[in-house]
Amino acid sequence: MEDRKKIRASQLRKALATTGSGQYLVPEDLEPAIRDYLWYLSPLTERIQNVRADGHLHKVVRRTAVNTGWFEGESTDPTYSQSTYDQRQVEVKIIRTSGKVTDFQQSASRSFVDAVAAEIDSATMALADLFEFSAMYGMSDDLTTYDITGDAYQYTGVYGWMLQDAVTNNIRDANSNAAAGATVTLSMLDQMYAQTVGKYRNFMRDPYMWLMSQDMADKVSGLQTRVTREVQSLEYEGGFVMNLYKNIPILPSQFCAPGSSASPTGLSAATVNGGSLSDDQYFYRVAAITMYGEQIAAAEVNATTSGTHSTVRLSWTADANAKLYAIYKGTTTGDGNLGLLDVVAAKSYSASGAVSSNVTSYDDDGTITSTVTTIQPLDSGEETVWLINLGVPYGVSRPVLIPSKGTPVDNLVRYEEIPVATDEHAFRLKSYHAVQVPRGESCAVLRRAKAS
């Protein structure tokens, strides 16, 4: 990290140092330095490979069945020779972060270079968070299996494609008996491995990555280090750290463990006119999905429909940090009886795509007729563990769009100056890409796991 900082600082000085006129002393391409720092901040992003997109809509050819062979007579026609294919389409989206340094910031800091470099540093950190969130939790409106509403301005990440392709087996629950939560065991990780790498032969040679919180990584390290060895003497420093499990790297991530407080707050439920829900009592919980993953769900509420009041309207206090909301529903109280009904945008947008307001309500009017009964909300102390396939043919890769103007986006992120009329230095970091997962069942996630 220190070497990367020194390299970045050196490049920034060459690019940004001025003689007072605001002009660069030495023209320098900042994008490689920004990319390297981005990859340091988000190792998952570094490991996901880029593939060239066809255009704004990128089509992926998916192999849905492998070629097979069998014993046959010499003159017979082949009957076990064909593979089958279909197509998956992802929409490339624009991700941007911006920064600005005012004249006051320039004069108040030690030098002009320090102020701008710090702002680029901050914008890169924000972009790294957004990349990792999107790769894991992003949810667009392109999922059809469970009528997920999503957010048209995001793209779909690993969790969404598992919902589409493999919700029954690959989104696993550490607490399948609906008790207070299950402490993680190596058997649970083994089951995730068997469900992906061990089950599908065409995934076996792909690179994989475990993602888990630091507490969970420490727990897994402890489970692996119960080894007895006779030695005459041993000097060591405490704290074993396992970097691999089943020869797959373990990457500690801040995006796997919820915060300590439930979000959103102030959840309530009431019936309103219209809709097509059957007369019954319905139970709900709502969870904010922020830049750091799914949070502890709000306390359960309920409402009873009857007569013409066949819609349940859920209302809550907006979580300013929410990017999505997960809606859970059941006809019996208790987490074990609630299933995922929908995932919706946390922001409303204007006609131009600018964020216009926060979403604070949801109408369950019977349009979505089923829930994902195997996915329950997270409670205090529960978190997620991910096994992500990073191979291009079946796992996670990032299509990178060729812009209509300028040079191709080869380094994932572009640094662009913004012309301003005042004494300010403004810039934008921009990326064109989406996440493609040709086979959602090549990845797995363990929900409601506890580190202790």
C-alpha positions as CSV (number, residue, x, y, z in Angstrom):
1,M,0.0,0.0,0.0
2,E,2.8,2.4,0.9
3,D,4.5,1.8,-2.5
4,R,1.2,2.4,-4.3
5,K,0.7,5.6,-2.3
6,K,4.2,6.8,-3.2
7,I,3.7,6.0,-6.9
8,R,0.3,7.7,-6.9
9,A,1.7,10.8,-5.1
10,S,4.5,11.0,-7.6
11,Q,2.2,10.9,-10.5
12,L,-0.2,13.4,-9.0
13,R,2.7,15.8,-8.4
14,K,3.8,15.6,-12.0
15,A,0.3,16.0,-13.2
16,L,-1.0,18.7,-10.8
17,A,1.9,20.9,-9.7
18,T,1.4,24.4,-11.1
19,T,3.2,27.6,-11.5
20,G,0.2,29.6,-10.5
21,S,-1.4,29.7,-13.9
22,G,-3.5,26.6,-13.3
23,Q,-1.7,24.7,-16.1
24,Y,-0.1,21.3,-15.8
25,L,3.7,21.4,-15.6
26,V,4.0,17.9,-17.0
27,P,1.0,16.2,-18.7
28,E,0.4,12.9,-16.9
29,D,-2.2,10.2,-17.3
30,L,-3.8,9.7,-13.9
31,E,-6.0,6.8,-14.8
32,P,-3.5,4.0,-14.2
33,A,-2.7,5.4,-10.7
34,I,-6.4,5.8,-9.9
35,R,-7.1,2.3,-11.1
36,D,-4.4,0.8,-9.0
37,Y,-5.6,2.6,-5.9
38,L,-9.2,1.5,-6.8
39,W,-8.1,-2.1,-6.9
40,Y,-6.3,-1.8,-3.6
41,L,-9.5,-0.4,-2.0
42,S,-11.7,-3.1,-3.6
43,P,-9.7,-6.3,-4.1
44,L,-12.9,-8.0,-5.5
45,T,-12.9,-5.4,-8.3
46,E,-9.3,-6.2,-9.1
47,R,-10.1,-9.9,-9.5
48,I,-13.2,-9.5,-11.7
49,Q,-12.0,-9.6,-15.4
50,N,-13.1,-7.0,-17.9
51,V,-14.6,-8.1,-21.3
52,R,-15.3,-5.8,-24.2
53,A,-19.0,-5.0,-24.5
54,D,-20.8,-5.1,-27.9
55,G,-22.6,-1.8,-27.1
56,H,-25.0,-0.3,-24.6
57,L,-26.8,-3.7,-24.5
58,H,-24.3,-6.5,-24.1
59,K,-25.4,-10.1,-25.0
60,V,-23.8,-13.1,-23.4
61,V,-24.0,-16.5,-24.9
62,R,-24.7,-19.0,-22.1
63,R,-24.1,-22.7,-22.4
64,T,-27.0,-24.4,-20.6
65,A,-26.1,-28.0,-21.3
66,V,-22.7,-29.6,-21.9
67,N,-21.7,-31.9,-24.8
68,T,-22.0,-35.6,-23.8
69,G,-20.9,-38.8,-25.4
70,W,-21.9,-42.4,-25.3
71,F,-21.1,-45.8,-26.7
72,E,-22.6,-46.2,-30.2
73,G,-22.5,-48.5,-33.2
74,E,-20.2,-47.7,-36.0
75,S,-22.8,-46.6,-38.5
76,T,-25.3,-44.9,-36.1
77,D,-26.1,-41.2,-36.0
78,P,-24.8,-39.3,-33.0
79,T,-27.3,-39.0,-30.2
80,Y,-25.2,-37.5,-27.4
81,S,-23.2,-34.9,-29.2
82,Q,-25.0,-31.6,-28.8
83,S,-24.7,-28.8,-26.3
84,T,-27.5,-26.2,-25.8
85,Y,-27.2,-22.5,-25.6
86,D,-29.3,-19.4,-24.9
87,Q,-28.5,-15.7,-24.5
88,R,-28.4,-13.3,-21.5
89,Q,-28.5,-9.6,-22.0
90,V,-27.0,-7.0,-19.6
91,E,-27.3,-3.3,-19.9
92,V,-24.1,-1.3,-19.5
93,K,-24.6,1.6,-17.0
94,I,-22.6,4.7,-16.2
95,I,-21.1,5.1,-12.7
96,R,-19.6,8.4,-11.7
97,T,-18.1,10.2,-8.7
98,S,-17.1,13.8,-8.8
99,G,-14.8,16.1,-6.9
100,K,-14.1,19.8,-6.6
101,V,-11.5,21.9,-4.9
102,T,-12.3,25.5,-4.2
103,D,-9.8,28.4,-4.1
104,F,-10.2,28.5,-0.3
105,Q,-9.3,24.8,-0.1
106,Q,-6.3,25.4,-2.3
107,S,-4.9,28.3,-0.3
108,A,-5.8,26.7,3.1
109,S,-4.0,23.5,2.4
110,R,-0.2,23.0,2.4
111,S,-0.2,23.2,-1.4
112,F,-2.5,23.0,-4.3
113,V,-1.3,19.5,-5.1
114,D,-2.3,18.2,-1.6
115,A,-5.9,19.5,-1.9
116,V,-6.6,18.0,-5.3
117,A,-4.8,14.7,-4.5
118,A,-6.9,14.3,-1.4
119,E,-10.1,14.9,-3.3
120,I,-9.1,12.4,-6.0
121,D,-8.3,10.0,-3.2
122,S,-11.8,10.5,-1.7
123,A,-13.6,10.1,-5.0
124,T,-11.7,6.9,-5.7
125,M,-12.7,5.5,-2.3
126,A,-16.3,6.3,-3.1
127,L,-16.0,4.6,-6.5
128,A,-14.5,1.5,-5.0
129,D,-17.4,1.2,-2.5
130,L,-19.9,1.5,-5.3
131,F,-18.2,-1.1,-7.5
132,E,-18.1,-3.6,-4.7
133,F,-21.7,-2.9,-3.7
134,S,-22.9,-3.3,-7.3
135,A,-20.9,-6.4,-8.0
136,M,-22.5,-8.1,-4.9
137,Y,-25.9,-6.5,-4.3
138,G,-26.8,-4.4,-7.4
139,M,-30.4,-5.1,-8.5
140,S,-31.7,-3.7,-11.8
141,D,-35.1,-4.3,-13.3
142,D,-33.9,-7.2,-15.6
143,L,-34.9,-10.1,-13.3
144,T,-38.0,-12.1,-14.3
145,T,-38.1,-15.2,-12.2
146,Y,-39.6,-13.6,-9.1
147,D,-40.8,-10.3,-10.6
148,I,-38.2,-8.3,-8.7
149,T,-38.8,-4.6,-9.2
150,G,-35.2,-3.5,-8.8
151,D,-33.7,-0.1,-9.8
152,A,-33.5,0.6,-13.5
153,Y,-30.4,2.8,-13.0
154,Q,-28.4,0.1,-11.3
155,Y,-27.1,-3.1,-12.9
156,T,-27.6,-6.6,-11.4
157,G,-24.9,-8.1,-9.3
158,V,-24.1,-11.6,-8.1
159,Y,-27.0,-11.8,-5.6
160,G,-29.6,-10.9,-8.3
161,W,-28.3,-13.5,-10.8
162,M,-28.5,-16.1,-8.1
163,L,-32.1,-15.1,-7.5
164,Q,-32.6,-15.5,-11.3
165,D,-30.8,-18.9,-11.8
166,A,-30.3,-20.7,-8.5
167,V,-32.4,-19.3,-5.6
168,T,-33.4,-22.7,-4.3
169,N,-30.0,-24.4,-3.8
170,N,-27.3,-21.7,-4.0
171,I,-28.8,-19.1,-1.6
172,R,-28.4,-21.1,1.5
173,D,-29.6,-20.5,5.1
174,A,-27.3,-21.2,8.1
175,N,-30.5,-21.1,10.2
176,S,-32.8,-23.4,8.3
177,N,-34.6,-24.4,11.6
178,A,-35.7,-20.8,12.2
179,A,-34.0,-20.7,15.6
180,A,-32.0,-17.7,16.9
181,G,-29.2,-18.1,14.3
182,A,-26.6,-20.6,13.4
183,T,-22.8,-20.3,14.1
184,V,-20.9,-21.0,11.0
185,T,-19.2,-24.4,10.6
186,L,-16.8,-25.7,8.0
187,S,-19.6,-28.1,6.9
188,M,-21.7,-25.1,5.8
189,L,-18.8,-23.8,3.6
190,D,-18.3,-27.4,2.3
191,Q,-22.0,-27.4,1.3
192,M,-21.5,-24.1,-0.6
193,Y,-18.5,-25.5,-2.3
194,A,-20.3,-28.8,-3.2
195,Q,-23.2,-26.8,-4.6
196,T,-21.0,-24.9,-7.0
197,V,-17.5,-26.1,-7.7
198,G,-18.2,-29.7,-6.7
199,K,-21.5,-30.1,-8.5
200,Y,-20.8,-28.5,-11.9
201,R,-17.9,-29.9,-13.8
202,N,-17.6,-26.9,-16.1
203,F,-17.0,-24.7,-13.1
204,M,-14.2,-26.7,-11.5
205,R,-11.3,-24.9,-13.2
206,D,-12.7,-21.4,-12.7
207,P,-11.0,-19.1,-10.1
208,Y,-13.2,-18.5,-7.0
209,M,-13.2,-16.1,-4.0
210,W,-14.7,-16.4,-0.5
211,L,-16.1,-13.1,0.8
212,M,-16.9,-12.7,4.5
213,S,-16.6,-10.2,7.3
214,Q,-13.3,-9.9,9.2
215,D,-15.0,-11.5,12.3
216,M,-16.2,-14.4,10.1
217,A,-12.8,-14.8,8.5
218,D,-11.3,-15.0,12.0
219,K,-13.9,-17.6,13.0
220,V,-13.1,-19.7,9.9
221,S,-9.4,-19.4,10.6
222,G,-10.0,-20.7,14.1
223,L,-12.0,-23.7,12.8
224,Q,-9.1,-24.7,10.5
225,T,-6.2,-24.4,13.0
226,R,-7.1,-27.2,15.4
227,V,-3.9,-29.1,14.6
228,T,-1.8,-31.2,17.1
229,R,1.9,-31.4,16.5
230,E,4.6,-32.7,18.8
231,V,7.7,-30.4,18.9
232,Q,10.4,-29.9,21.4
233,S,9.9,-26.1,21.5
234,L,8.0,-23.5,19.6
235,E,8.1,-19.7,19.4
236,Y,5.2,-17.9,17.7
237,E,3.1,-14.9,17.7
238,G,-0.6,-15.3,18.5
239,G,-3.4,-15.2,15.9
240,F,-3.4,-17.7,13.1
241,V,-4.8,-16.3,9.8
242,M,-5.9,-18.6,7.1
243,N,-5.8,-17.1,3.6
244,L,-7.3,-20.1,1.8
245,Y,-10.1,-22.6,2.4
246,K,-10.3,-25.5,-0.1
247,N,-7.5,-23.7,-2.0
248,I,-9.9,-20.7,-2.5
249,P,-8.7,-17.3,-1.3
250,I,-10.6,-15.7,1.6
251,L,-11.2,-12.0,1.2
252,P,-12.4,-10.0,4.3
253,S,-15.1,-7.6,3.2
254,Q,-17.0,-4.8,4.9
255,F,-20.0,-5.6,2.7
256,C,-21.0,-8.9,4.5
257,A,-22.0,-7.9,8.0
258,P,-24.9,-5.5,8.8
259,G,-24.5,-2.6,11.2
260,S,-25.6,-2.8,14.8
261,S,-29.0,-1.0,14.2
262,A,-32.1,-2.0,12.3
263,S,-32.9,0.0,9.1
264,P,-35.2,1.5,8.1
265,T,-36.9,2.8,11.2
266,G,-40.6,3.6,11.8
267,L,-42.0,0.8,9.7
268,S,-45.8,0.6,9.7
269,A,-48.5,-1.3,7.7
270,A,-52.0,-0.3,6.7
271,T,-54.6,-1.5,4.3
272,V,-55.9,0.7,1.5
273,N,-58.5,0.5,-1.3
274,G,-57.8,-1.5,-4.4
275,G,-55.5,-4.5,-5.1
276,S,-56.0,-8.2,-5.4
277,L,-54.7,-9.6,-2.1
278,S,-56.9,-12.3,-0.6
279,D,-58.6,-11.5,2.7
280,D,-56.0,-12.5,5.3
281,Q,-53.5,-11.2,7.8
282,Y,-50.1,-10.4,6.4
283,F,-46.7,-10.0,8.2
284,Y,-43.8,-7.9,6.9
285,R,-40.3,-6.8,7.5
286,V,-38.3,-4.4,5.4
287,A,-34.4,-4.2,5.3
288,A,-32.3,-1.4,3.8
289,I,-29.5,-2.5,1.5
290,T,-26.9,0.2,1.8
291,M,-23.5,0.6,0.2
292,Y,-22.3,-1.9,2.8
293,G,-24.8,-4.6,2.2
294,E,-28.1,-5.7,3.6
295,Q,-28.9,-4.4,7.1
296,I,-30.8,-5.7,10.0
297,A,-34.5,-5.6,9.1
298,A,-37.0,-3.4,10.8
299,A,-39.2,-5.0,13.4
300,E,-42.2,-7.0,12.0
301,V,-45.5,-5.3,11.3
302,N,-48.8,-6.7,10.1
303,A,-52.1,-5.7,8.5
304,T,-55.3,-7.6,7.7
305,T,-57.0,-7.1,4.3
306,S,-60.8,-7.4,3.8
307,G,-63.4,-6.4,1.3
308,T,-62.2,-3.6,-1.0
309,H,-59.1,-3.0,1.1
310,S,-57.0,-5.5,-0.7
311,T,-53.6,-3.6,-0.7
312,V,-51.2,-3.4,2.2
313,R,-49.2,-0.1,2.2
314,L,-45.9,-0.3,4.0
315,S,-44.4,3.1,5.2
316,W,-41.1,3.9,6.8
317,T,-38.6,6.6,7.6
318,A,-36.1,6.9,4.7
319,D,-32.6,5.6,5.3
320,A,-30.5,8.2,3.5
321,N,-27.8,5.6,3.0
322,A,-30.1,3.0,1.4
323,K,-29.6,2.0,-2.2
324,L,-32.3,-0.7,-2.2
325,Y,-35.0,-2.0,0.1
326,A,-35.7,-5.8,0.6
327,I,-39.4,-6.5,1.3
328,Y,-40.2,-9.7,3.3
329,K,-43.7,-11.1,3.6
330,G,-45.6,-14.0,5.2
331,T,-49.0,-15.1,6.4
332,T,-47.6,-16.2,9.8
333,T,-45.5,-14.3,12.3
334,G,-41.8,-15.0,12.7
335,D,-38.7,-14.8,10.5
336,G,-38.9,-18.5,9.5
337,N,-42.3,-17.8,8.0
338,L,-41.3,-14.7,6.0
339,G,-39.9,-14.9,2.4
340,L,-38.4,-12.3,0.1
341,L,-41.3,-10.6,-1.8
342,D,-39.5,-7.9,-3.7
343,V,-36.3,-5.7,-3.9
344,V,-37.1,-2.1,-4.8
345,A,-35.1,1.1,-5.4
346,A,-34.5,3.4,-2.5
347,K,-34.5,6.5,-4.7
348,S,-36.9,8.1,-7.0
349,Y,-35.6,9.6,-10.2
350,S,-36.6,12.5,-12.5
351,A,-37.1,12.1,-16.2
352,S,-33.4,12.8,-16.8
353,G,-32.3,10.1,-14.3
354,A,-31.3,12.5,-11.5
355,V,-32.2,11.4,-7.9
356,S,-35.3,13.4,-7.0
357,S,-36.4,11.9,-3.6
358,N,-36.1,9.0,-1.2
359,V,-38.6,6.1,-1.3
360,T,-40.5,5.7,1.9
361,S,-43.4,3.3,1.0
362,Y,-44.3,0.2,-0.8
363,D,-47.7,-1.1,-1.9
364,D,-48.2,-4.9,-1.8
365,D,-51.3,-5.0,-4.1
366,G,-51.0,-8.7,-5.1
367,T,-49.2,-8.0,-8.4
368,I,-46.3,-10.2,-7.2
369,T,-48.0,-13.4,-6.3
370,S,-45.1,-15.4,-4.7
371,T,-42.2,-15.0,-2.3
372,V,-38.8,-16.6,-2.1
373,T,-39.5,-18.7,1.0
374,T,-35.9,-19.8,1.4
375,I,-34.7,-16.2,2.0
376,Q,-35.4,-14.6,5.4
377,P,-34.4,-11.2,6.8
378,L,-31.2,-10.7,8.8
379,D,-31.3,-10.1,12.5
380,S,-28.7,-8.9,14.9
381,G,-25.4,-10.9,14.7
382,E,-26.3,-12.6,11.4
383,E,-24.4,-12.0,8.3
384,T,-23.6,-13.4,4.9
385,V,-20.7,-15.5,3.4
386,W,-20.2,-15.5,-0.3
387,L,-18.5,-17.9,-2.7
388,I,-18.0,-16.1,-6.0
389,N,-16.9,-17.6,-9.3
390,L,-14.6,-15.1,-11.0
391,G,-14.2,-17.0,-14.3
392,V,-15.4,-15.2,-17.5
393,P,-17.3,-18.1,-19.2
394,Y,-19.6,-18.9,-16.2
395,G,-18.8,-16.5,-13.4
396,V,-18.6,-12.8,-12.8
397,S,-17.0,-10.4,-15.3
398,R,-17.5,-6.7,-16.1
399,P,-18.4,-5.7,-19.7
400,V,-16.7,-2.4,-20.5
401,L,-18.4,-0.3,-23.1
402,I,-16.5,1.6,-25.8
403,P,-17.6,5.2,-25.5
404,S,-19.1,6.9,-28.5
405,K,-16.4,9.7,-28.2
406,G,-12.9,9.4,-27.1
407,T,-10.7,6.4,-26.6
408,P,-11.9,2.9,-25.5
409,V,-12.2,2.4,-21.7
410,D,-9.4,-0.1,-21.1
411,N,-8.7,0.7,-17.5
412,L,-12.3,0.6,-16.1
413,V,-12.1,4.2,-14.8
414,R,-11.6,7.5,-16.6
415,Y,-10.5,10.8,-15.1
416,E,-12.2,13.8,-16.7
417,E,-11.8,17.5,-16.0
418,I,-15.0,19.5,-15.7
419,P,-14.7,23.1,-17.1
420,V,-15.7,25.7,-14.5
421,A,-15.8,29.4,-14.7
422,T,-14.8,30.1,-11.1
423,D,-11.6,29.5,-9.2
424,E,-12.2,25.8,-8.8
425,H,-10.6,22.6,-10.0
426,A,-13.4,20.1,-10.7
427,F,-13.2,16.6,-12.1
428,R,-15.2,13.4,-12.6
429,L,-14.3,9.7,-12.3
430,K,-16.4,7.8,-14.8
431,S,-16.9,4.1,-15.6
432,Y,-19.0,2.4,-18.3
433,H,-19.7,-1.2,-17.3
434,A,-22.1,-3.8,-15.9
435,V,-21.7,-7.2,-14.2
436,Q,-22.4,-10.3,-16.2
437,V,-23.0,-13.7,-14.6
438,P,-23.7,-16.2,-17.4
439,R,-24.6,-18.9,-14.8
440,G,-25.9,-17.7,-11.5
441,E,-25.6,-21.2,-10.0
442,S,-21.8,-20.8,-10.3
443,C,-21.9,-18.7,-7.2
444,A,-23.4,-19.2,-3.7
445,V,-24.2,-17.2,-0.6
446,L,-24.8,-18.3,2.9
447,R,-27.3,-16.1,4.8
448,R,-28.0,-15.7,8.5
449,A,-24.7,-17.1,9.6
450,K,-23.1,-16.1,12.9
451,A,-19.4,-15.8,13.7
452,S,-20.1,-16.6,17.4
